[in-house]
Amino acid sequence: MLNCDILLKRGPGVVTNPNITGIAFDSRKVVPGMVFVAVPGTQTNGHLYIDQAIESGASAIVYDDPEHDKEYPVASVRVRNAANALGNLAAAFYDHPSSVLRLTGVTGTNGKTTTVTLLHRLFNRLGYKSGCFTTICNYIGDQAGEATHTTPDPVQLNRIMREMADSGCRYAFMEVSSHALVQHRVAGLTFAGGVFSNITHDHLDYHKSFDDYIQAKKSFFDLLPENSFALINADDRNGRIMVQNTRAKVEFYGLKSAAKFKARIIESHMDGMLLHIDQTPVWSRIIGTFNAYNLLAVYSCARLLGIGKEQVLQGLSMLETVKGRFQHIRSDQGVTAIIDYAHTPDALQNVLKTIQQVRKGKVKIITVVGAGGDRDRTKRPKMGRIASELSDLVILTSDNPRNEDPEQIIKDMQNGLDLRYHKKIITITSRKEAIKTACMLARPDDIILIAGKGHEDYQEIKGTRYHFSDAEIVDEIFRMNKTKNL
């Protein structure tokens, strides 16, 4: 129970029983011998299921609500924070696997998935077996596993990291979301380093204010140990706030500001860009200023983890784009469709500016974009405005409406439009029909941006998930058009 901040202990003394079979915070998953941790959640409160967990055979109960102080037939422990205790207990149960791995966490609004995925690919390519946790997929070496959350729960995290360590992984990389930090999902983990990408408008439905969102991100760097590093984007105005109280060694990377790790873009084309990283030229198949930051973060992180400069640069030049992140599909007629996860105003702006930089002549940009339901509504008009300002034609459509009316979401996006741009706006509620329309209107060499869902292979409507993939829809339409022209 080390680091669990125990306030009260009662009942039979089996809490230190070496035969404990596991840790659970979902009473439905309790089997005899487990420790049940009652965690207050956003949907329900684990304290309501203590009796059910005991009936299922729990050996001990850990909780933090003093209203549940009573005699139980098993050992019970009240702690200051049950969510924090869950992380520490899970780490201890799996014998602290993060201390065996060199674990690096990446946090920020945009770029987490790309940076973590590229780090994992780079290290494996260079012969250093590693694992990773991303929004898209979890990997143990080259073996893929399903990802249910950006940052998994503490029990799942430590179980998978134990598998990583036992399979010979030396490094691990993970996305650290702001939700995970508030919910103490990374409690009990030992980090070799942390990376901050940027912070922009997102998740204000959860954090309530931008300052709360910043403080959530900052808390990650507050918990880093003295022997770790904190790698910060020097070009983000909130970067230095992140490390005001960190014990870690602080290093900076950037394209504009003074930093230990520097890069600049020399050339940019649809098929790649030439970068100077630490005054050395390197060609990347991945394009965009935002990706230059991601690649520089990968380079800087690898160097701080002890990998040689030439080795890292050679590996960087071999990396390819991440699924659903500026993923492009080209038709036989010369139309390029770009699938991107951009679902924040800043991310959408970055992608559209990148497309503007690489398009040639009279090439038109057609943007298909929506916004998620039951999420931060304040970003919808901003996204509508950005799409209209930086595109030649915009089709506003559905994303994951969840429990909201998709047509109302579209209206919210329209509220951000300048009257000058209304003539280039089309609204089509069906996302599939919106994508079909964009493909139909595109002429050879035009570029279609399909933004918001990226790698996701579902659409969530009224509590039900339906299979839906932007990339699959585009492939289908392009194949049909090819057949028609034979």
C-alpha positions as CSV (number, residue, x, y, z in Angstrom):
1,M,0.0,0.0,0.0
2,L,3.1,2.2,-0.4
3,N,2.3,5.7,-1.7
4,C,-1.4,5.3,-1.2
5,D,-1.7,7.8,1.6
6,I,-3.7,5.6,4.0
7,L,-6.0,7.3,6.5
8,L,-7.9,4.4,8.1
9,K,-7.6,0.6,8.2
10,R,-10.2,-1.9,9.4
11,G,-11.2,-5.5,9.3
12,P,-9.2,-8.8,8.9
13,G,-5.5,-8.2,8.0
14,V,-5.5,-9.9,4.6
15,V,-4.7,-6.7,2.7
16,T,-1.0,-7.8,2.5
17,N,-1.9,-11.3,1.6
18,P,0.7,-12.4,-1.1
19,N,-2.1,-14.5,-2.7
20,I,-4.1,-11.5,-3.9
21,T,-5.2,-12.4,-7.4
22,G,-5.5,-8.9,-8.9
23,I,-6.7,-5.3,-8.7
24,A,-10.2,-4.2,-9.9
25,F,-12.1,-1.0,-10.0
26,D,-15.1,-2.4,-11.8
27,S,-17.1,-4.6,-9.4
28,R,-18.3,-6.8,-12.4
29,K,-14.7,-7.9,-13.0
30,V,-14.0,-8.9,-9.4
31,V,-13.1,-12.6,-8.8
32,P,-12.1,-14.2,-5.5
33,G,-8.9,-12.8,-4.0
34,M,-8.9,-9.4,-5.8
35,V,-8.6,-6.0,-4.2
36,F,-11.5,-3.8,-5.2
37,V,-10.7,0.0,-5.4
38,A,-13.9,2.1,-5.2
39,V,-13.1,5.0,-7.6
40,P,-15.6,7.9,-8.0
41,G,-16.1,8.2,-11.8
42,T,-17.8,10.5,-14.2
43,Q,-20.6,8.1,-14.9
44,T,-21.0,6.3,-11.6
45,N,-19.4,6.0,-8.2
46,G,-17.4,2.9,-7.3
47,H,-18.4,3.3,-3.6
48,L,-21.9,2.2,-4.6
49,Y,-20.6,-1.3,-5.5
50,I,-18.5,-2.2,-2.5
51,D,-21.0,-4.8,-1.2
52,Q,-21.3,-6.3,-4.7
53,A,-17.5,-6.6,-4.9
54,I,-17.4,-8.3,-1.5
55,E,-20.1,-10.7,-2.6
56,S,-18.0,-11.5,-5.7
57,G,-15.0,-12.5,-3.5
58,A,-13.0,-9.4,-3.0
59,S,-10.2,-9.8,-0.4
60,A,-10.0,-6.2,0.5
61,I,-11.7,-2.9,-0.2
62,V,-9.9,0.5,-0.9
63,Y,-12.0,3.6,-0.8
64,D,-11.8,7.4,-0.1
65,D,-15.3,8.5,1.0
66,P,-15.5,8.6,4.8
67,E,-19.3,8.1,4.5
68,H,-18.4,4.5,3.8
69,D,-16.4,4.0,7.0
70,K,-18.0,0.8,8.5
71,E,-17.1,-2.7,9.4
72,Y,-16.8,-5.0,6.4
73,P,-16.2,-8.8,6.4
74,V,-12.9,-8.1,4.6
75,A,-10.1,-5.7,5.1
76,S,-11.0,-2.2,4.3
77,V,-8.6,0.8,3.8
78,R,-9.6,4.4,3.4
79,V,-7.1,6.5,1.4
80,R,-6.9,10.2,0.6
81,N,-7.5,9.5,-3.1
82,A,-8.8,6.2,-4.4
83,A,-7.9,6.9,-8.1
84,N,-4.3,7.7,-7.1
85,A,-4.2,4.5,-4.9
86,L,-5.5,2.5,-7.8
87,G,-2.5,3.5,-10.0
88,N,0.0,2.7,-7.2
89,L,-1.6,-0.6,-6.3
90,A,-1.7,-1.7,-10.0
91,A,2.0,-0.7,-10.4
92,A,2.9,-2.7,-7.3
93,F,0.8,-5.8,-8.3
94,Y,2.6,-6.0,-11.7
95,D,6.0,-5.4,-10.0
96,H,6.5,-1.8,-11.3
97,P,7.1,-2.6,-15.0
98,S,7.5,1.1,-15.9
99,S,10.7,1.2,-13.9
100,V,12.1,-1.6,-16.1
101,L,11.2,0.2,-19.3
102,R,12.4,3.6,-20.2
103,L,9.0,5.1,-20.4
104,T,8.4,8.5,-22.1
105,G,5.0,10.3,-22.0
106,V,3.8,12.8,-24.6
107,T,1.2,15.3,-23.8
108,G,-0.4,18.3,-25.5
109,T,-3.4,19.1,-27.6
110,N,-2.2,18.1,-31.0
111,G,0.6,15.8,-32.2
112,K,0.5,13.2,-29.4
113,T,-0.5,10.2,-31.5
114,T,1.9,11.1,-34.4
115,T,4.9,11.7,-32.0
116,V,4.3,8.5,-30.0
117,T,3.7,6.3,-33.1
118,L,6.8,7.7,-34.8
119,L,9.0,7.2,-31.7
120,H,7.8,3.6,-31.5
121,R,8.5,3.0,-35.2
122,L,11.9,4.7,-35.0
123,F,13.2,2.7,-32.1
124,N,12.0,-0.6,-33.5
125,R,13.5,0.2,-36.8
126,L,16.8,1.0,-35.1
127,G,16.8,-2.4,-33.3
128,Y,15.5,-1.2,-29.9
129,K,12.4,-3.2,-29.1
130,S,9.7,-0.9,-27.7
131,G,6.1,-0.7,-26.9
132,C,3.6,2.2,-27.2
133,F,0.1,3.3,-26.2
134,T,-1.8,5.6,-28.6
135,T,-5.3,6.6,-29.5
136,I,-5.1,4.3,-32.6
137,C,-3.4,1.2,-31.3
138,N,-1.2,-0.3,-28.5
139,Y,1.9,-2.1,-29.5
140,I,4.2,-4.6,-27.8
141,G,7.1,-4.7,-30.2
142,D,5.4,-5.3,-33.6
143,Q,2.3,-6.9,-32.1
144,A,-0.7,-4.7,-32.2
145,G,-3.5,-4.6,-29.6
146,E,-6.7,-2.7,-29.4
147,A,-6.8,0.8,-27.9
148,T,-9.9,1.8,-26.1
149,H,-8.7,5.1,-24.6
150,T,-6.0,7.6,-25.4
151,T,-4.4,6.6,-22.1
152,P,-5.7,3.2,-20.7
153,D,-6.8,2.7,-17.1
154,P,-4.0,2.0,-14.5
155,V,-4.7,-1.8,-14.3
156,Q,-4.5,-2.2,-18.1
157,L,-1.5,0.1,-18.4
158,N,0.6,-1.8,-15.9
159,R,-0.6,-5.2,-17.2
160,I,0.5,-4.3,-20.8
161,M,3.7,-2.8,-19.6
162,R,4.5,-6.0,-17.7
163,E,4.0,-7.9,-21.0
164,M,6.3,-5.4,-22.7
165,A,9.0,-5.8,-20.2
166,D,8.7,-9.6,-20.1
167,S,8.9,-9.7,-23.9
168,G,12.1,-7.8,-24.0
169,C,11.0,-4.3,-24.7
170,R,13.6,-1.7,-23.5
171,Y,11.5,1.4,-24.2
172,A,7.9,2.4,-24.1
173,F,6.1,5.5,-25.3
174,M,2.6,6.7,-24.4
175,E,0.1,9.4,-25.0
176,V,-0.8,11.2,-21.8
177,S,-4.2,12.8,-22.1
178,S,-5.4,15.6,-19.8
179,H,-8.4,13.4,-18.8
180,A,-5.9,10.7,-17.7
181,L,-3.9,13.2,-15.6
182,V,-7.0,14.5,-13.8
183,Q,-8.2,10.9,-13.3
184,H,-4.7,9.8,-11.9
185,R,-4.4,7.1,-14.6
186,V,-0.6,7.5,-14.7
187,A,-0.2,7.4,-10.9
188,G,2.5,4.9,-9.8
189,L,4.4,5.0,-13.1
190,T,8.1,5.9,-13.4
191,F,8.8,8.1,-16.4
192,A,12.2,8.5,-18.0
193,G,10.9,11.6,-19.7
194,G,8.0,13.8,-20.8
195,V,7.3,15.7,-24.0
196,F,5.1,18.7,-24.4
197,S,3.8,19.4,-27.9
198,N,1.5,22.4,-27.7
199,I,-1.8,23.5,-26.0
200,T,-4.7,24.9,-27.9
201,H,-8.5,25.0,-27.6
202,D,-9.9,21.6,-26.8
203,H,-11.8,19.6,-24.1
204,L,-13.3,22.6,-22.4
205,D,-16.5,20.6,-22.0
206,Y,-14.5,18.5,-19.5
207,H,-12.1,21.0,-18.0
208,K,-14.5,23.9,-17.9
209,S,-11.8,26.6,-18.4
210,F,-8.6,26.9,-20.5
211,D,-6.6,27.5,-17.3
212,D,-7.9,24.2,-15.8
213,Y,-6.8,22.5,-19.1
214,I,-3.3,24.0,-18.8
215,Q,-3.0,23.0,-15.2
216,A,-4.0,19.4,-16.1
217,K,-1.2,19.2,-18.6
218,K,1.2,20.9,-16.2
219,S,0.5,18.3,-13.5
220,F,2.3,15.7,-15.7
221,F,5.6,17.6,-15.5
222,D,5.1,18.3,-11.8
223,L,5.3,14.5,-11.2
224,L,8.4,13.8,-13.2
225,P,11.3,12.6,-11.1
226,E,14.7,14.3,-10.9
227,N,16.5,11.8,-13.1
228,S,14.1,12.3,-16.0
229,F,13.9,14.9,-18.8
230,A,11.1,17.4,-19.7
231,L,11.2,18.2,-23.4
232,I,9.2,21.3,-24.2
233,N,8.1,23.0,-27.5
234,A,9.8,26.4,-27.1
235,D,7.5,27.9,-29.7
236,D,4.4,27.4,-27.7
237,R,3.7,30.3,-25.5
238,N,2.5,28.0,-22.6
239,G,5.5,25.7,-22.8
240,R,7.5,27.3,-20.0
241,I,4.4,27.2,-17.7
242,M,4.5,23.4,-18.0
243,V,7.9,23.2,-16.3
244,Q,7.6,25.9,-13.6
245,N,7.6,23.3,-10.8
246,T,9.2,20.3,-12.5
247,R,12.2,18.4,-10.9
248,A,13.1,17.0,-14.3
249,K,16.0,18.3,-16.5
250,V,14.3,20.8,-18.9
251,E,15.3,20.9,-22.6
252,F,13.6,22.8,-25.5
253,Y,13.0,22.1,-29.1
254,G,11.6,24.5,-31.8
255,L,11.5,25.9,-35.3
256,K,11.5,29.6,-34.3
257,S,12.7,30.2,-30.7
258,A,16.1,29.6,-29.1
259,A,16.3,25.9,-28.2
260,K,18.9,23.1,-27.8
261,F,17.2,21.2,-30.6
262,K,16.4,23.2,-33.8
263,A,14.9,22.6,-37.2
264,R,13.7,24.5,-40.2
265,I,11.9,23.5,-43.4
266,I,13.9,24.0,-46.6
267,E,11.5,22.6,-49.1
268,S,7.9,21.2,-48.9
269,H,6.1,19.1,-51.5
270,M,3.1,16.8,-51.5
271,D,5.4,13.8,-51.4
272,G,7.6,15.0,-48.6
273,M,9.8,17.9,-47.2
274,L,13.4,18.6,-46.7
275,L,14.4,19.6,-43.2
276,H,17.5,20.9,-41.5
277,I,17.6,19.3,-38.1
278,D,20.6,20.4,-35.9
279,Q,22.1,21.8,-39.1
280,T,21.9,18.5,-40.9
281,P,19.7,17.9,-44.0
282,V,17.2,15.1,-43.8
283,W,14.4,14.2,-46.2
284,S,11.0,13.2,-44.7
285,R,8.1,11.6,-46.4
286,I,5.8,13.4,-43.9
287,I,4.8,17.0,-44.7
288,G,3.6,20.1,-42.9
289,T,4.9,22.5,-40.4
290,F,3.0,20.7,-37.6
291,N,4.7,17.5,-38.6
292,A,8.1,19.3,-38.6
293,Y,7.5,19.9,-34.9
294,N,6.5,16.3,-34.4
295,L,9.6,15.0,-36.2
296,L,11.8,17.4,-34.2
297,A,10.2,16.2,-31.0
298,V,10.9,12.6,-32.0
299,Y,14.5,13.4,-32.9
300,S,15.0,15.4,-29.6
301,C,13.4,12.7,-27.5
302,A,15.6,9.9,-29.1
303,R,18.7,11.9,-28.5
304,L,17.8,12.5,-24.8
305,L,17.2,8.8,-24.5
306,G,20.8,8.2,-25.6
307,I,20.5,7.3,-29.3
308,G,23.2,8.7,-31.6
309,K,22.5,11.7,-34.0
310,E,23.3,9.9,-37.3
311,Q,21.3,6.9,-36.3
312,V,18.3,8.9,-35.4
313,L,18.4,11.1,-38.6
314,Q,18.8,8.0,-40.8
315,G,15.8,6.4,-39.1
316,L,13.7,9.6,-39.4
317,S,14.1,9.6,-43.2
318,M,12.5,6.2,-43.4
319,L,9.4,7.0,-41.4
320,E,6.0,7.3,-43.1
321,T,2.8,9.1,-42.2
322,V,0.6,7.8,-39.4
323,K,-2.8,6.3,-40.2
324,G,-5.4,9.1,-40.2
325,R,-2.8,11.8,-39.9
326,F,-2.4,13.6,-43.2
327,Q,-3.0,10.3,-44.9
328,H,-3.4,10.8,-48.6
329,I,-5.1,8.7,-51.2
330,R,-4.8,9.6,-54.9
331,S,-7.3,8.6,-57.6
332,D,-6.5,7.6,-61.2
333,Q,-8.0,11.0,-62.3
334,G,-5.4,12.8,-60.2
335,V,-7.6,13.9,-57.3
336,T,-5.9,13.7,-53.9
337,A,-8.0,13.0,-50.8
338,I,-6.3,13.7,-47.4
339,I,-7.7,12.0,-44.3
340,D,-6.8,13.8,-41.1
341,Y,-7.9,13.6,-37.5
342,A,-8.0,17.4,-37.2
343,H,-10.9,18.0,-34.8
344,T,-9.7,21.2,-33.1
345,P,-9.5,24.7,-34.6
346,D,-5.7,24.8,-34.4
347,A,-5.3,21.3,-36.0
348,L,-7.7,22.2,-38.8
349,Q,-5.9,25.4,-39.5
350,N,-2.5,23.7,-39.5
351,V,-3.6,21.0,-42.0
352,L,-5.3,23.5,-44.4
353,K,-2.3,25.9,-44.3
354,T,0.0,22.9,-45.2
355,I,-2.3,22.0,-48.1
356,Q,-2.2,25.7,-49.3
357,Q,1.6,25.6,-49.2
358,V,2.0,22.5,-51.4
359,R,-0.9,23.1,-53.9
360,K,0.1,24.4,-57.3
361,G,-1.6,26.7,-59.8
362,K,-5.4,26.6,-59.8
363,V,-5.7,23.5,-57.7
364,K,-8.8,23.8,-55.5
365,I,-9.1,22.8,-51.8
366,I,-12.4,21.1,-50.9
367,T,-12.9,20.5,-47.2
368,V,-15.3,18.1,-45.6
369,V,-15.6,18.7,-41.9
370,G,-18.0,18.4,-39.0
371,A,-17.7,18.5,-35.2
372,G,-18.4,16.0,-32.5
373,G,-21.6,15.9,-30.4
374,D,-21.7,16.1,-26.6
375,R,-18.3,17.8,-26.7
376,D,-17.0,21.4,-26.4
377,R,-19.5,23.5,-28.5
378,T,-17.4,26.7,-28.4
379,K,-14.9,25.4,-30.9
380,R,-17.6,24.7,-33.6
381,P,-18.0,28.2,-35.0
382,K,-14.2,28.6,-35.0
383,M,-13.8,25.5,-37.1
384,G,-16.5,26.6,-39.5
385,R,-14.7,30.0,-39.9
386,I,-11.3,28.4,-40.4
387,A,-12.5,25.9,-43.0
388,S,-14.3,28.7,-45.0
389,E,-11.4,31.0,-44.9
390,L,-8.8,28.5,-46.0
391,S,-10.8,26.4,-48.5
392,D,-12.3,27.0,-51.9
393,L,-15.3,24.9,-51.1
394,V,-16.6,23.6,-47.7
395,I,-19.0,20.8,-47.0
396,L,-20.2,20.9,-43.4
397,T,-21.4,17.5,-42.3
398,S,-21.8,15.1,-39.5
399,D,-18.9,13.8,-37.4
400,N,-19.8,11.7,-34.3
401,P,-23.1,13.4,-33.4
402,R,-23.5,11.1,-30.4
403,N,-26.7,12.2,-28.6
404,E,-27.0,15.6,-30.4
405,D,-28.9,16.6,-33.5
406,P,-26.2,16.7,-36.3
407,E,-28.1,19.5,-38.1
408,Q,-27.8,21.6,-34.9
409,I,-24.1,20.9,-34.8
410,I,-23.8,22.1,-38.4
411,K,-25.7,25.3,-37.5
412,D,-23.3,25.9,-34.7
413,M,-20.4,25.7,-37.2
414,Q,-22.2,28.0,-39.5
415,N,-22.4,30.6,-36.7
416,G,-18.7,31.3,-37.2
417,L,-19.0,32.1,-40.9
418,D,-18.3,35.5,-42.4
419,L,-21.0,36.5,-44.8
420,R,-18.4,36.7,-47.5
421,Y,-17.9,33.0,-47.4
422,H,-21.5,31.7,-47.3
423,K,-21.6,31.1,-51.1
424,K,-18.9,28.4,-50.8
425,I,-20.6,26.5,-48.1
426,I,-22.6,23.3,-48.7
427,T,-24.4,21.4,-45.8
428,I,-24.9,17.7,-46.2
429,T,-25.8,15.9,-43.0
430,S,-24.8,12.4,-44.2
431,R,-21.1,12.1,-43.9
432,K,-20.9,9.5,-46.6
433,E,-22.9,11.6,-49.0
434,A,-20.7,14.6,-48.1
435,I,-17.6,12.7,-49.1
436,K,-19.2,11.4,-52.3
437,T,-20.2,15.0,-53.2
438,A,-16.7,16.3,-52.6
439,C,-15.3,13.5,-54.9
440,M,-17.8,14.3,-57.5
441,L,-17.1,18.0,-57.5
442,A,-13.3,17.6,-57.5
443,R,-11.4,18.0,-60.8
444,P,-8.0,16.5,-61.7
445,D,-5.3,17.8,-59.3
446,D,-7.8,19.1,-56.8
447,I,-7.3,18.3,-53.1
448,I,-10.1,17.1,-50.8
449,L,-9.5,17.3,-47.0
450,I,-11.7,15.0,-45.0
451,A,-11.2,16.2,-41.5
452,G,-12.3,15.2,-38.0
453,K,-12.3,11.4,-37.8
454,G,-8.9,10.3,-39.2
455,H,-8.2,6.8,-38.1
456,E,-11.6,6.2,-36.5
457,D,-13.6,3.3,-38.1
458,Y,-17.0,4.1,-36.6
459,Q,-19.6,6.8,-36.3
460,E,-21.4,7.2,-33.0
461,I,-25.1,8.1,-33.2
462,K,-27.6,8.0,-30.3
463,G,-25.5,5.6,-28.2
464,T,-24.8,3.2,-31.1
465,R,-21.5,2.8,-33.0
466,Y,-21.8,2.1,-36.7
467,H,-18.9,1.0,-38.8
468,F,-17.6,4.0,-40.8
469,S,-14.2,4.8,-42.2
470,D,-13.4,7.9,-44.2
471,A,-10.6,6.1,-46.0
472,E,-12.7,3.2,-46.9
473,I,-15.4,5.5,-48.3
474,V,-12.8,7.3,-50.4
475,D,-11.3,4.1,-51.7
476,E,-14.7,2.8,-52.7
477,I,-15.6,6.0,-54.6
478,F,-12.2,6.2,-56.4
479,R,-12.6,2.5,-57.4
480,M,-16.1,3.1,-58.7
481,N,-14.9,6.2,-60.7
482,K,-12.1,4.1,-62.2
483,T,-14.5,1.4,-63.3
484,K,-16.8,4.0,-64.9
485,N,-13.9,5.4,-66.9
486,L,-12.6,2.1,-68.3
